[in-house]
Amino acid sequence: MLTMDWQPCRGNALPLYRQIYLYIQNKIETGQWPSGTRLLPQRQLAGQLKVNRSTLAIALDELTADGYIKSRRGSGMTVSSPAWAKLASASRSWNQRLTADAYLSNQPMIQKINTLEFAPDMIRLGTGEIAPELLPQTELQQLIAETAPKIHNFGYQEPQGLPALRQQISRHLKTRGIDAAPGSILIVSGALQALQLICFGLLAPKDAMFIERPSYLLSLQLFRSLQLRFSTLPMEADGLSLTSLAEQHKRHRHALLYTVPTFHNPTGALMPLNKRQALLHFCQENQLPIVEDDVYRDLWLDQEPPPPLKAMDANGLVLYVNSLSKTIGPGLRIGWVVGPEPIIQRLADLKMQHDYGSSILSQWVAAEWLRQGLEEAHLTRLRQELRQRRLLVGQCLENHFSQLADWRLPSGGFYIWLKLRTPVSLPQLFKAACQKHVLLNPGTIYDQQSSQYLRLSYAYAKPEELCRGLKILAGLLERRP
Ligand SMILES: Cc1ncc(COP(=O)(O)O)c(C=O)c1O
């Protein structure tokens, strides 16, 4: 049982309960108070700290909410070992991971795609962004003109990002079922940066991570550069395989699970409510932290998707990632992470080391966008346009691919995971398509084993181009032996 040889200072600007919180948090994070250590009963503890019991209770409640301590009837309070608290332990060497030669280059296929996307007359059949003409260009231009004169401080901002934007995101999240105070939100430069910060900040080389297969994450070499070990969970029509998760979890201790349960990239799959509940239950039982990437949520086309995992997370197990990229404009580079405050503060510290914060102009524009409530009208228009394109592409596929491939139209997002009936060489198909000015996203980008798949998107190419591009692709496939 721990005794206390420290007392909070009454002259300190921090309230007493906060000093107690930070003191105990530090003891736990630095391993001085290992998991299972028992704390003194509250009355004695308050006596040793020379504070009244209600002050102590606030600190203990917050430590409990953040997963640092737990209380059991009969055995009092003990130091907990929640997965996030362990991951946050400050024993990482940042510098080890900042050496330039530690980074791998992009996959050659992605390098080609990144260049060819800007070639003239190229029909982009698989691009992962909304076409410029579907973005709210006029509203954004107007917002920038109105907002710029109101920005009086172009200096560096608070580590977690512009308070006005965090306030708006907090309000916005409420409409999506997530209760998050501005203090538990970090503004990032797009969801991708959130994923980078999480992997840099909370994982060590050789840490294992569960991801879906196929996965957006597999298209990024950056995560391989960190020497993370991925264990892949096959995607089913309704999201990742829970059976596979349970089986693999028995064999390995994994640091976390990364998942896109809502309109998954690249398969378009949507996880239903009961499976979300089962997944969350499994992760809670096994103290497996989750990174939920929700960037496609607002692009539902048939009906609103089930709530995010984060909305059902009572234990701070889920780190929630989202951005404005897939709805308003990826060029703004505005995203956010929501999670337990100690984790958010660690990620904010790391972001300060990376870039001192996201563009203040973008942050103000995003804050105004949300404050003025421009989003819903834009989303209604965008969904309508995407529905029409989905219908059109569905018809083109029926017309030209019924003998060549299988597919399922998604209920949201903008990807179709096309399975070719006959195996082909994807590099050769990619090259032949490029020669005909059609740019493809081969399945192998998202999973080496997906060599019979292409990721299609109906969000970028113009409707007429989509039909022309698909017809060209069908012609190429028909000519293959
Ligand atoms: C699942 C997923 N997460 C994150 C991102 C990156 O988004 P952002 O532009 O916000 O960095 C993408 C982009 O394609 C994505 O598909």
Ligand as a Chemical Component Dictionary entry (heavy atoms), coordinates in Angstrom:
data_LIG
# 
_chem_comp.id                   LIG 
_chem_comp.type                 NON-POLYMER 
_chem_comp.pdbx_formal_charge   0 
_chem_comp.three_letter_code    LIG 
# 
loop_
_chem_comp_atom.comp_id 
_chem_comp_atom.atom_id 
_chem_comp_atom.alt_atom_id 
_chem_comp_atom.type_symbol 
_chem_comp_atom.charge 
_chem_comp_atom.model_Cartn_x 
_chem_comp_atom.model_Cartn_y 
_chem_comp_atom.model_Cartn_z 
_chem_comp_atom.pdbx_ordinal 
LIG C1 C1 C 0 -9.535 5.632  -44.567 1  
LIG C2 C2 C 0 -8.775 6.895  -44.792 2  
LIG N1 N1 N 0 -8.213 7.529  -43.749 3  
LIG C3 C3 C 0 -7.519 8.661  -43.897 4  
LIG C4 C4 C 0 -7.339 9.221  -45.152 5  
LIG C5 C5 C 0 -6.557 10.486 -45.269 6  
LIG O1 O1 O 0 -7.410 11.583 -45.172 7  
LIG P1 P1 P 0 -6.902 13.082 -44.988 8  
LIG O2 O2 O 0 -6.928 13.720 -46.347 9  
LIG O3 O3 O 0 -7.870 13.695 -44.051 10 
LIG O4 O4 O 0 -5.515 13.051 -44.440 11 
LIG C6 C6 C 0 -7.890 8.593  -46.276 12 
LIG C7 C7 C 0 -7.669 9.148  -47.607 13 
LIG O5 O5 O 0 -7.840 8.521  -48.618 14 
LIG C8 C8 C 0 -8.625 7.399  -46.079 15 
LIG O6 O6 O 0 -9.185 6.757  -47.104 16 
# 
loop_
_chem_comp_bond.comp_id 
_chem_comp_bond.atom_id_1 
_chem_comp_bond.atom_id_2 
_chem_comp_bond.value_order 
_chem_comp_bond.pdbx_ordinal 
LIG C1 C2 SING 1  
LIG C2 N1 SING 2  
LIG C2 C8 DOUB 3  
LIG N1 C3 DOUB 4  
LIG C3 C4 SING 5  
LIG C4 C5 SING 6  
LIG C4 C6 DOUB 7  
LIG C5 O1 SING 8  
LIG O1 P1 SING 9  
LIG P1 O2 DOUB 10 
LIG P1 O3 SING 11 
LIG P1 O4 SING 12 
LIG C6 C7 SING 13 
LIG C6 C8 SING 14 
LIG C7 O5 DOUB 15 
LIG C8 O6 SING 16 
# 
